[in-house]
Every structure is written in structure tokens, then in C-alpha cells.
Amino acid sequence: MLKQHLHFKLSQKLSPQQIQLMKLIQLPTQAFEQRLKQELEENPALDSGKEKIDSELDSDLDNSTDDFAENDSINADDINVDEYLSDDEIPDYRTQVNNYSADDDEKTIPYAAGTSFTQSLVNQLNTYRLNDEERDIAEFLVGSVDESGYIRRDLSDIMDDLAFTQNVYTTEDKIQYVLKIVHQLDPVGVGARNLQECLSIQLHRKEKNADIELAINIIDNAFDHFTKKHYKKLLQKFDILEIQLKDAISEIENLNPKPGGSYAGNNRIVEHVVPDFAIKIVEGELELTLNGRNAPELHVSREYNNMLKGYKDTKDKSKSQKDAVIFIKQKLDAAKWFIEAIKQRQQTLFVTMSAIMVYQKDYFLSGDERMLKPMILKDVADEISMDVSTVSRVANSKYVDTPYGTKLIKEFFSESMKNDQGEDVSTREIKKILETVVDDENKKKPLTDENLASILKEKGYPIARRTVAKYREQLDIPVARLRKKI
């Protein structure tokens, strides 16, 4: 049995403008510029403000709205042109000094179009005398080289792929023969199937001396002892002095474990970080500026001004012309919303970063990470009376240029722990001290996690061994055994 009921429900829904604002806030400078460019292309009512607009259009537009209201079914209130048009006037938010910075000029990043890594290897093959079968195998092997310079596949798999995809039927011995030719290509070590082979290839290409010979012997015959840093076993196995082993290991440490990464002509686009903010110390005080590229000057385009003026001058207004004006109104609405969203984005970014800067003032004045205070998103959100999600959008993918380098904003956030005095200290402070202790340790007898926990406890930070292990891993510090040096 079907029944109808009336229910009153209060719900909160985001408007399209709010959604647009949230999406704009989370964009870093470069992505914001791309989004701005896209909006300018999609909405002809938006103009970047680089062209001059005739000031005489102001009076024409005022008159056009009145005439439009008298003759048409659409009221003047529906299209309040003055509300949308700024002509050549500079918006208020552009006059705020905080929106300017030294990099306000337009800048483009050129990318060199060079030869790809794979093509460079193929070009080198042309200097070798190879028959058709060998060339097909060599080119297939070169095509299997990854960005690090390795061929991470078994010869049997390569043999099968050659048969199925290239119609080349060969043997593993033949592939092994061609692979040795690939190993002669530059950069040295390319085409290796594992780290041991990569290091061995590089050592064999070096000019031979006692240290190189010993290094080759270690890599080829005692690689497992070397990787596990069993130096006593190496000394016994090769019956050598400690200074000899130290010199041989020094030769190995100077090798390149990723030969593909050394190729300077590859076409991989490197991501360039553009700081969204800049913090400077001026006469002992902190000064925050927003990257000028985040403050574009936007207004309605000249063409749309002329379209409204033309509609006013037309005596007989057809349905198609009325439809055109409705379309203009929609574009004007979209333009107004976008300009307002950009204005709010700038204000939100600046207010949020200002709160972070004030909260971490001691760090920004000194550059000492031990001065970082415990700070979570809610601390900043409460300070600026905004939602935690808004602060998260600002901090997650934005960078700030400081006197101590360009930093990711979310790095300034950290949890708190109690020291032996009962005071809240930042986990970043503990990690920095842990890093310092490891740097100063005796590398012949590295400190274990238990030893590190004892030292931190003596310094006033009572944390467990497993917590030390967690912080060590977050700092990319290996275990004690792998930090050992001869």
C-alpha cells in the first residue's frame, strides 16, 4: 500500500560557486595558471586585462541597460551590466601590497627538445657491425632498457618475445652475445640486469690498478658480503689490509647505480616548483607576500561590451537577438562568479599562510627546525575561523620561499609529544635531534635503535625504541648494520 507523507528536512548543500572556490584554493600556482587559461578560453566574457578598453563605453553601457529594460521581457535587474564590468579600472584586491611579489612578471619555462634515451642507444648501435638478426636483437634489448638503465627481464622471456613479436627465432646464447655489445654503450653500465652486473660493467671499463682489481673481485665474488657490510669476512677472504679494503670500497661507492639517470639528453619533463608565497625577514620582522601570478586582473571583454551596445542601437529586436542577450547574461554570471572566486582564493591563501607564519615565527626567524612548534590543521583553522578542510587544501600542495629554501607548507605541521618536563614538543624537533645524533655517531660502531632511544631519553625525550625505529624510517636512515663504515 502506497502512502504519501510530507517531511521537512534541513540539509546543507554546496553551491556551484563554493565548489568552484574549493577547487581553485587547492591548486598551486602553476596549476592555477592553467585553470585560468582554460576559463579564459571557455568563457569569452572574461578578459585577462592586457588590452585597453575605451573608457567612453561606460556611458553607452549605462544607457543600454535602461533601453533594454523598456523594450524587452527581460528586466534590467536581470542584467546589471555595471555589476559585471570593470573596464580598465583595477580591482581593489589588485591594489593590496600583499598581492605583489618580485616574480610578478610573466615567465615561461623553456624545454629543450633533445634525443630520447632509447634513441641515443639506438644511434650508438649504428657504430657497430651487426647482421640483420643481431641488429633486431640489439634494438629489442635497447627498447627493454628502463629509465634507470636496467633490463629487468630474463633472457628466456626476451627470447620468447622476440619470436612472438619480432618473428626472430634465436637462442639465449645469441642474446647473451648481443647483450655484451649493449653493455659497451654509454652511459657505462647500461643494459645490466641487476645491480651487481651494473657495478661490474663499470669497474671493468675503468683503467686497471690494484684498487680497481680488488673492487672487481669483491663485486664479482663476494657481492653478498659487500652488501651486508661484513667487512671482517672480506678481509679474511681476500687476505688484505683494512686500508686496501677501504680504498676498494671507495672506488665502488663512486660508481653510478642508476646509469640511465645520468643521461642528460632525455626528454623527461622535470617538475618545477613555483613558490606560492614568499617570506622575508625585514628589520627583524617577517614579511609575507603572495606570488603575483596568483593575482590576475580580469574583467569583461571588449567584444561583450560592444554586443550589449549593439543590441541597444537595434530598433527591431528579433528572438534570436534576445536569445543572444540571455547567453551573454549567462557568460557574465560565470565571469562574475569566477572573478569573485579568485578574489576569495587570494584572501584565503594569504590569511591561512599568515596564521602559519605567526604560529611558527620562531622557526622562520631562525631556520632551526628544532624551533618548530607542534601544529595541526585544527590549530590554524581555529585561528582564522575556517574549516579544517580549507586549511588542508592550502597546505597540501603549496610551497613557500623562505630564507632557508623553498618548503612544502604541510612540512610545518607536526604532532606533539611530551618531554620529561611535561612540555609539548614537536615530533619534527625530535626527528631533527635524532638525525643529528646519527650524523655524529661513530660509523665503525653505529648506534642501534635501543642506543638511540637511550640517548634521546638522556636529552629529555622519553620515547620507545619502536618509535625511534619509526622516526628513523621516516628520515630514510638505514639500520645500524647498513650505516657501518670501515
N, C-alpha and C positions, 0 to 999 in steps of 0.2 A: 504494500500500500504506500503510495507516494504522498508526501506531505510537504507543504511549503512553510518555511519559517523565516522571519526577519532577524538578522543578527547584527548588532553594532560591534564593530571591531576597529580598534585604533592601531594602525600599523605605520611603520616608518619606511619610506621608500626614497631611494636616491634619485634626484632629478638628472636629466642628461647633462646639465651644466656641472653638477657635482661630480659625476663620473668622469667628465672631461677634465675637470680640475685635478682629480686624484691621479689620473693617468699622466698629466703634464708634470705634476710635482715629482713623481718618481723618476722622471727622465733626467739623465746627466746632460751636460752642456751640448755635447756632440749630437746625441740622440734628439735633444730638444730642437736643435737647428734643423735636423732632418724633418721632424714633425712640423715645424714652422714652414719649411719649404713645401711640404706636402699640402698644408692647409692653404697656402698662397696659390698653389696650382689648382686646387679643387674649388676654391671659393673666389670667384672673380671680384667680389665686393671688397676683398681685402687688398690693401696695397702696402708694400714694405716701407713706404715713406721716403724713398730715394728720389722720387720725382717731385718737382714743384707743382703745386696746384694753384690755379688762378684764384686770387682772393675775391675777385668780383663774383664768383659763383655763390658766395654766401647769400647775397640779397636775392638772387634768382631762385635759390632753393627755398628760401623763406616764402616767397610768393607762390612757388609751385605747389607747396603743400596746401595753401589756402584754396587755390583754384581747384586742386584735386578733390578737396572735400566738397566743394559746391556742386560738381558735375557728376560725381560717381557714387556708387553704392558703398564703397569702402571709405570709412571715416578717416579724418585727418589723424585721429588718435591712433589708428592702426599703423600709420607710417609717419612717425615723428622723426623727420629727417635730421633735425638738429641734434637729436639724441644719439644718432649714429655717426654723423660726420664730424671729423676734427680738422679737415683740410690741412693746412700747413702749420697748425698750432701744435706745440709739443705737449703731450700728455703730462699730467702732474708728476706721475711716478718717474718720468724721464729726467726731471729736474732734481731728483734726490741724489745727493752726492754719493750715497752708498751704492747706487746702481752703476757707477762708473769704475773702471779699473784701467790699468796700463795696457791691457790687451783688448781695448775696445775696438781696435781696427779689424777689418776683415782679414782673415788669414786662411790660406789653403795649404794643405799638406801634399806636396808632390810625391808620387810613387814612381820609382824607376821601373821601366818595363824591361827586365833582363831575361836571360836564358834560364829556363827552369832547371832544377837539379837533375831530373831524369834526362832532359835533352842534352845537358852538359856531359853526362856519362856516355850517351849515345854518340855524341860528337867525338869523344876520345876514342871510341871503338874504331872510328874510321882510320886511325893511325896504325891499326894492326891488320896483318894479312890473315883473313879468315875466309874459309869457304862458305858456301850458302848455308849449310847446316849449322856450322859454328856461329855464323852471324845471327841466325834465327834464335839459337840457344842463348847467345850473349845478350841480345836485345830483350829476350824474355826475362833473363836474370836481372838485367838492369831495371826493367819495369817492375820487378818484385822488390826492389830496394825501398824501404820505408824512409820516413823523414829523418830518422836517426842514423841512417846509413847501413842498416842491417837487412839481411834476407832471413826472415824468421820462418822458414819453411824447410821441410825435409826434402832431400834430393828425390826420393821416391814420389812425393807429391808433385814436385816440379816436372818429373818425367811424365807422369800421368796427364798433367795439364798441357804439356807440350803436344802430346798425342791427340788429346781431345779438342783443344782449341786452336793449335797451330798446324795440326796434321804433320808433326815432326816426330818420327819414331826413333828414339835414341836409347842410350844406356846411361846408367848412373856414372860409370867411369868417364864417359864422354862429357857429361855435365860437369863432373869434378874437374876435368881438364880445362873446360871453358871458364869455370868459376875461378881458377887460379889466374886466368887472364884478367877477369874482372877485378881481382884483388890488386892488380897492378895499376888500376885507375886512381885518379885523385878525386877527393881528398883521401889521404892514406888511411887504410882500414875499412874503406867502403866495401860492401858485399860480404862482410863477415856474418857468420850465423849465430855467434854468441860473443860475449864479452872477452872470453879467453882468446878466441881466434882473432878478434879485433885488435887486442893489445899485442898479440904475437906478430901479426902482419906489420904493425907499426914499428915494432922493435927490429924485425928483420930488414926493414927498409932503412934503418939508421946505420951510420958509419960505425963499424965494429970497434969496440975496445973492451977492456976487462969488465967494466960495469955493465955494458950492454950485453955481453955474453952471459954474465951471471943473471941478468934480468930475464933474458930469453929462457935460460934454464929453469928459472923459478916459475915463469908463466906456463911453459910447456910441460914441466914435470912435477911441479908442486903448487899448482894453482889453488887447490883446496886449502893447503896450509897458509898460503898468502892471504886469501880472502878472510880466513878466520883469525889472521894475525897470530899464528902460532910461531913466533919468531925463534923460540928455542929449538923447535923441531927443524926449522930451516937452517939454523946454524949447525946443527948436528948432521943433517942430511948432506949438506954441501961442504962441510968441514971448512968453514970460513970464519973470518973475524967479524965482530959486530959492526965495525966501520965499513967493511966491504958490503955487508947486507944493507946498511943504511944508504950507501951510495946507489946500490942497485934499485932499492925501493924508491929512491928519489927519481931515478930515470923513469920508473913505471908511473909514478904519480904525475909526471909531466906529460903523459900521453893523453889522447882525447878519446874518452869512452863513447862519444857520440859524434863520429866523423861527419855525419850528414848535417849536423847543426853548424858546422864551420863553413859551409858553402855560402859565400856572401852574395851570390847572384840569384838565390831562389826568389820566387815570387810571392812568398807568404807575406801577407799584409800584417805588419806589426801594429797592434792596437796602441794608439797614442792616448795618453791620459791628459785630459784638459781639466785643470782645476776649476771647480765651480765657485770657489771662494778663495780669498787671499787674506792672510792675517800677517800684519806687520807690527813691529814694535817701534812706536814713535814717542820719543822722550819718556821712555819707561812705561808707556801705556799701550794697550793693544788696540789695533785699528783693523776693523773688518770691512772688506769690500766684496761685493758680488761681481762675478765675472760679467763684464759689459755685454758679452754675447748673449746673456740671458735677459737683456732688456731691449728688445726690438721696438722700433717705432712703427706702429700700424695704424692705418685709417682706411676709410672707404676710398676706392679707386676713382680716378677722374671720369672713367667711362660711365660708371654708375651715376655720377653726378649729372653728366650730360644726358643720360637716358631719362632721368626724372625731369630735367629741364625741357627735353624734347616732348615729353608727354604733356607738360603744361602748355606748350605752344600749340599743340594739336587741338583743333576745334572739334572735329568729328572723331570721337574715341570709339574704336571698334572693340569687340570682345577679345580679340587676340591681344590688343594693347593692354586691356585690363588684366588679362592673364599674365602678361609680361611684368606688369607692375606688382602683381601678387608674388611672382617669382623673385622680383627684386627685393620685396619685403622679407621673404624667407632668407635670402642671402644676407640682407642687412642684419636680421636677427642672429644668424650664425656668426657673422663678423663681430657683432657686439658681444656675444657670449664668449667668443674666443679671446677677444682683447681683454675682457674682464677676467677671464681665467688666467691669462698670462700675468695680469697685474696682481692677482691674488697669489699666483705661484711665486712671484718675486718676493712679495711680502712674507709669505710662509717660509721660504728658504732663508731669508735674512733673519727673521725673528728666531727661527729654530737654531741656526748656526750661532747667533748672538748668545743665546742661552747656553749652548755648549761651550762657547769660548769663555763666558763668565764663570761657568761651573769649573772648568779646567784651567783657570787663569794661571795658577802656579806652574803648570806644565808648559803652557805657551810662552811664559816669560823666561823659563829656564831651559826647556828642551830635555829635562831629565824625566825619563819615563817613570821613575820611582815617585815622582810628584803627582802622578795621575790619581785622581780620587775615584773611589767606586761610583759608578754611574750606570743606571739602567734607563731604558726608554721612558719609563713612567716618571722618573725624576725630571726629565726635560719636559715631558707632556704636562705635568702639573705646573711647572714653572711658567709655561706660555699658554696654559689653558686650552690645550688642543688634545686631540685624541692620540693615543699611543701609535695607532696605525699611520697617522700623518708623520709623526717623528720618524718612524721606521722607514717610510718612503724617502724622506730626506736623507737619512743616514746610510741607507743600504748601498747606494751606488754613486755617491757623490765624493768628490775629493776636495781637499783644501790645501792651498800652498802656504806653508809655514816657513819661518826662518830656518827650520831644521829638515826641510824637504817636503815633498808632496805626500800627504797622508790620506788614507781612506777614513772617512768620518766615523764609520762604525768601529774602528780600532780604538776610539776613545771611550767606548763603553766596556765596562767590565763589572763582574760581580764583586761582592765584598767578602772578606774573611776577617776573623778576629785575631789580633796578635796577642802576645802574652800580657799586654797591658789592658786588654779588653776593648781596644780601639778597632774601628772598621778600617781595613786597608784593602786596596785594590789587588785583585789577583794578578794584574799586569805588573804591579810593583814586585810581587813575589817571583814572578817569572823572570823579571829583569835581574833580580838578585841571584836567582838560580843560574841564569846564563852567565853572570859574572863569575860565580863560583866555579863553574865548569871551565871557563876560559883560563882561570888561574890555577887549575889543578895540575898535578904532576902527570904528564901524559904517559910516563912509563908505568905509573900505577894509578889509572883513572879511578875516580870515586864511584862507588856503587850507589844505587838509589837509596839504600839504607844509610850510607855515609852522608849523602846529600841531605836526607831528612834530618839527620843529627845536627849538621852544620846550620841548616835553616832554623832549627829549634833553638840553637845557641844564639842566633841572631834575633830571636824573638818571634819566630813564625812557626808555631807548633802544628805542622801538617804531617799526615801519614805518608808512609813510603809509597803506597799506591797512588796518592795524589801527586807526589813528586814524579812518578813514572808517567802520569797523565800529562803534567805540565811539560816534561821533557819531550814527550812525543809531539805535543803541540808546537814546541820550539824547533822540531826537526833535529833534536840532539840524539845521536845513536846511543846504544847501551855502552856500559863501561868497556866491555871487551873490544868493541869496534872503535873506541876512541884511543885505544892504546897505540903508542908510537915507540919505536926503538931508540 
